[in-house]
Amino acid sequence: MTHAIAADGLRKRYGNTPALDGLDLTVGAGTVHGLLGPNGAGKTTAVRILTTLLRPDGGTARVAGFDVVRQPADVRRSIGLVGQHAALDEVLSGRQNLVMFGRLHHLRPAAARVRADELLDRFGLADTGTKPVGNYSGGMRRRLDLAVGMICSPPVLFLDEPTTGLDPRGRTEVWEAVRALVAEGTTVLLTTQYLEEADQLASRVSVVDAGRVVAEGSPDELKSALGGDRLDVVVRHTADLPAAAAIVGRAEGVSGAVSGAVSDGVSVDVDADTRRVSAPVRDRSAALPEVLRALDAAGVAVADIAVRRPSLDEVFLHLTGTRKDARKESAA
């Protein structure tokens, strides 16, 4: 298969409220594809349709080569689903949980035990497999939950916010487990609230808003579309923010800046909470020294200054915020 998941024009309404409004999505086989969007954007509805838990009102979708409406049983045999909350018995050990789920998937007792041992080893849980799940850390539980999703070695795995509530160590453990799965050929559709997570794991990202995909590409492509590099200036005193913003906006290397003034095309972001001024730059070698000289001449005390790539968080906020503002203007 070229595409493990292919959706075309998916539509779904709850009463008079559209949840999906012509969503298109293609996920390449053997990749991690991130599905991002604000609350209410339609991510969960899309996943429920793709996993046959919900019937679409319109459009088509195929998962692992099977139509989700006409061949739901084939789709279910081809997928694993790991939800936000681990569906584990905390009294049973990790191995006993895996054996139980293996039996629920109609494996014979001996085959379920063999598969449980394979998965414990694969997800780095062999040493703790005999301990009750109630004694597991958050990261260990999520890795065991991933193992449950792989009981029957499905070619496509859906992960719904897999690291919610985990500490940094737990998140790293889950990321390593996901990378190992993909290295062995599993396709992963990942929904997450952590933009860093999509940046770390996904080779492509679809940004969903108001039931449609509003942008798609690799994390680097989406960042580049926002304007390439960005200049960050952190001032020591909040009162200096207006002066710093004016200086950054006039800098020669800043995108859209013109000599002596801030053009309409310059997007200078000011965050009073962090005392940060940020703007896209087209020429880092010109912008950085010029801004430093101008800040020093104006007597603006600087705590930090750097040129960096835009973050996926900024891409997300730019895309969804712009559409939100457009909807408000349309309604007005």
C-alpha positions in Angstrom: 0.0 0.0 0.0 1.1 3.5 -0.8 -1.3 5.0 1.7 -2.3 3.2 4.9 -5.1 5.7 5.4 -7.0 7.6 2.8 -10.0 9.8 3.5 -11.8 11.9 1.0 -14.4 14.6 1.8 -15.4 13.1 5.2 -18.5 14.8 6.7 -20.2 14.3 10.0 -22.8 16.4 11.8 -24.1 16.2 15.4 -27.6 17.8 15.1 -27.0 21.1 13.4 -23.3 21.3 14.3 -20.8 20.1 11.7 -17.9 18.1 13.2 -16.3 17.3 9.9 -16.8 19.4 6.9 -15.1 17.7 4.0 -12.0 16.4 5.6 -9.3 15.0 3.3 -6.4 13.0 4.7 -3.7 10.6 3.4 -1.2 8.8 5.5 1.7 7.1 4.0 2.4 3.5 5.0 5.1 3.0 7.6 5.1 6.6 8.8 3.9 8.7 11.8 1.3 11.2 10.7 0.4 13.9 13.2 -3.2 15.2 13.5 -3.3 18.5 15.2 -6.0 21.0 16.0 -7.8 23.0 18.7 -10.5 21.4 20.9 -13.6 20.9 18.8 -11.7 20.9 15.5 -12.9 17.4 14.6 -9.8 15.2 15.4 -11.6 12.8 17.6 -14.6 12.4 15.2 -12.1 11.7 12.4 -10.4 9.0 14.4 -13.7 7.4 15.5 -14.8 7.2 11.8 -11.5 5.8 10.7 -11.6 3.1 13.4 -15.3 2.2 12.5 -16.7 3.5 15.8 -18.7 6.1 14.0 -20.4 6.1 10.6 -19.7 9.2 8.4 -22.6 11.2 6.9 -20.6 11.7 3.7 -17.3 11.1 2.0 -15.2 7.9 1.9 -12.3 6.5 3.9 -10.1 3.4 3.5 -7.8 2.1 6.2 -5.2 -0.7 5.4 -7.0 -0.9 2.0 -10.5 -1.5 3.4 -13.5 0.7 3.2 -14.6 1.8 6.7 -18.3 1.6 5.9 -18.5 -1.4 3.6 -15.7 -3.5 5.2 -15.7 -2.5 8.9 -14.7 -6.0 10.2 -11.6 -6.1 7.9 -10.6 -2.6 9.1 -10.9 -3.7 12.8 -8.7 -6.7 12.1 -6.1 -4.3 10.6 -5.8 -1.7 13.3 -4.8 -1.1 16.9 -6.3 1.8 19.0 -4.7 3.3 22.0 -6.9 5.9 23.7 -6.1 8.7 26.1 -6.7 6.5 29.2 -5.0 3.1 29.7 -7.5 0.3 29.6 -5.5 -2.0 32.0 -6.4 -4.1 35.0 -4.2 -2.7 37.8 -4.5 -5.8 40.0 -3.1 -8.1 37.3 0.5 -8.1 36.3 1.7 -6.7 33.0 2.0 -10.2 31.6 -1.4 -11.2 32.8 -2.9 -8.1 31.2 -1.3 -9.0 27.8 -2.4 -12.7 28.1 -6.0 -11.5 28.9 -6.1 -9.2 25.9 -4.6 -11.9 23.7 -7.4 -14.3 24.7 -9.9 -11.5 23.9 -8.4 -11.4 20.5 -9.1 -15.1 20.1 -5.5 -16.3 20.5 -5.1 -19.8 22.0 -3.8 -19.8 25.6 -0.3 -20.9 24.6 -0.1 -18.4 21.8 -1.3 -15.6 24.1 1.4 -16.4 26.6 4.1 -16.4 23.9 2.8 -13.1 22.5 2.8 -11.6 25.9 6.4 -12.4 26.5 7.4 -11.1 23.1 5.7 -7.8 23.7 7.1 -7.4 27.2 10.6 -7.8 25.8 9.8 -5.5 22.8 8.6 -2.6 25.0 11.3 -2.9 27.6 9.0 -4.4 30.3 10.4 -7.9 30.7 11.9 -7.2 34.1 8.6 -5.8 35.5 6.1 -8.1 33.7 5.3 -10.0 36.8 4.5 -6.9 38.9 1.0 -5.6 39.4 0.2 -2.8 36.9 -0.8 -0.6 39.9 2.9 -0.4 40.8 3.9 0.8 37.3 5.0 4.4 36.5 3.0 6.5 34.1 5.5 5.8 31.3 5.5 2.0 31.9 1.7 2.0 31.8 1.6 3.7 28.5 4.2 1.4 27.0 2.1 -1.5 28.2 -1.0 0.1 26.7 1.0 0.3 23.4 1.8 -3.3 23.7 -1.9 -4.2 24.1 -2.6 -2.3 20.9 0.0 -4.4 19.1 -1.3 -7.8 20.3 -2.2 -8.9 16.8 0.6 -6.9 15.0 -1.8 -4.5 13.2 -0.3 -2.6 10.3 -2.1 0.6 11.4 -2.0 2.0 14.9 -4.1 5.0 16.1 -2.7 6.9 19.1 -5.0 9.4 20.8 -2.9 11.7 22.9 -0.6 8.9 24.1 1.5 11.0 26.6 -1.2 13.0 28.3 -0.3 13.5 32.0 3.2 11.9 31.7 6.4 13.5 33.0 9.3 14.2 30.6 10.9 10.8 31.3 7.6 9.0 30.6 7.0 10.9 27.4 10.5 10.0 26.2 9.9 6.3 26.9 6.7 6.4 24.9 8.4 8.3 22.0 11.1 5.6 21.8 8.5 2.9 21.8 6.6 4.6 18.9 9.8 5.1 16.9 10.6 1.4 17.3 7.2 0.4 16.0 7.5 2.6 12.9 11.0 1.3 12.2 9.4 -2.2 12.0 6.8 -1.0 9.4 3.8 0.1 11.5 1.8 3.1 10.4 0.9 5.5 13.2 -1.8 8.2 13.2 -1.1 10.4 16.2 -3.4 13.0 17.7 -1.8 15.1 20.3 -2.1 18.4 22.3 1.7 18.5 22.6 3.2 20.3 19.5 6.6 19.1 20.5 5.4 15.5 20.3 4.4 15.9 16.7 7.6 17.7 16.0 9.6 14.8 17.5 7.6 11.9 16.0 5.7 12.9 12.8 7.2 12.9 9.3 4.0 14.8 8.2 1.4 16.8 10.0 -2.2 17.8 9.2 -3.6 20.8 11.0 -7.4 20.4 11.4 -9.7 23.3 12.1 -13.5 23.5 11.8 -13.7 20.0 10.4 -11.2 20.5 7.6 -7.5 20.1 7.0 -6.2 23.7 6.8 -2.5 22.9 6.3 -0.4 19.8 5.7 3.3 19.1 5.3 6.4 18.0 7.2 7.1 20.0 10.4 10.0 21.8 8.6 7.7 22.7 5.7 5.0 24.1 8.0 7.6 26.1 9.9 9.2 27.5 6.7 5.7 28.6 5.5 5.5 30.8 8.6 8.5 32.8 7.4 11.7 30.9 8.0 13.9 32.1 10.8 12.7 34.2 13.7 14.4 36.8 15.9 13.7 36.7 19.6 14.6 39.5 22.0 14.0 39.2 25.7 14.2 42.5 27.5 15.0 42.9 31.2 12.2 45.4 31.9 8.6 45.2 30.6 8.6 49.0 30.1 11.2 48.6 27.3 8.9 46.3 25.2 7.4 49.0 22.9 10.9 50.4 22.2 12.3 46.9 21.5 9.3 46.1 19.2 9.8 49.3 17.2 13.6 48.6 16.8 13.0 45.0 15.7 10.3 46.1 13.2 12.7 48.6 11.6 15.6 46.3 11.3 16.9 45.8 7.7 17.0 42.0 8.0 13.5 41.6 9.3 11.0 40.3 6.8 9.0 43.1 5.3 10.8 45.9 7.1 11.6 49.1 5.3 14.1 51.8 6.2 12.9 54.1 9.0 9.5 52.5 9.5 7.6 49.4 10.2 5.8 48.2 7.1 2.3 46.6 7.1 3.9 43.3 6.3 6.0 43.0 9.4 4.6 40.8 12.1 6.2 41.7 15.4 4.8 39.6 18.3 5.1 41.0 21.8 4.6 38.8 24.9 4.5 40.9 28.0 4.5 37.8 30.3 7.9 36.6 29.1 9.1 40.2 28.1 9.7 38.7 24.6 9.6 40.4 21.2 9.7 38.1 18.1 9.6 38.6 14.4 10.4 36.7 11.2 13.8 37.5 9.6 14.9 37.1 6.0 18.6 37.7 6.7 19.8 36.6 10.1 23.4 37.9 9.5 22.0 41.4 8.9 19.2 41.5 11.5 21.0 40.3 14.6 23.9 42.8 14.7 21.7 45.7 13.6 19.1 45.0 16.3 21.8 44.6 19.0 23.4 48.0 18.0 20.0 49.7 18.0 19.0 48.3 21.3 22.2 49.3 22.9 22.0 52.8 21.5 18.4 53.2 22.8 19.5 52.0 26.3 17.3 48.9 26.2 18.7 46.3 28.6 18.6 42.8 26.9 18.3 39.6 28.9 18.6 37.3 25.8 18.7 37.5 22.0 18.7 34.7 19.4 17.7 33.7 15.9 15.9 30.4 15.7 13.5 28.4 13.5 9.8 29.0 14.3 8.2 26.3 16.5 5.3 24.1 15.5 3.3 25.8 18.3 3.7 29.1 16.4 2.6 27.5 13.2 -0.4 26.0 15.0 -1.5 29.2 16.6 -1.0 31.2 13.4 -3.1 28.8 11.3 -5.9 28.3 13.7 -5.9 31.8 15.0 -6.1 33.3 11.5 -9.1 31.1 10.7 -10.8 31.9 13.9 -10.4 35.7 13.2 -11.8 35.1 9.7 -14.9 33.3 11.0 -15.5 36.1 13.5 -15.3 38.7 10.7 -17.6 36.6 8.5 -20.2 36.3 11.3 -20.1 40.0 11.9 
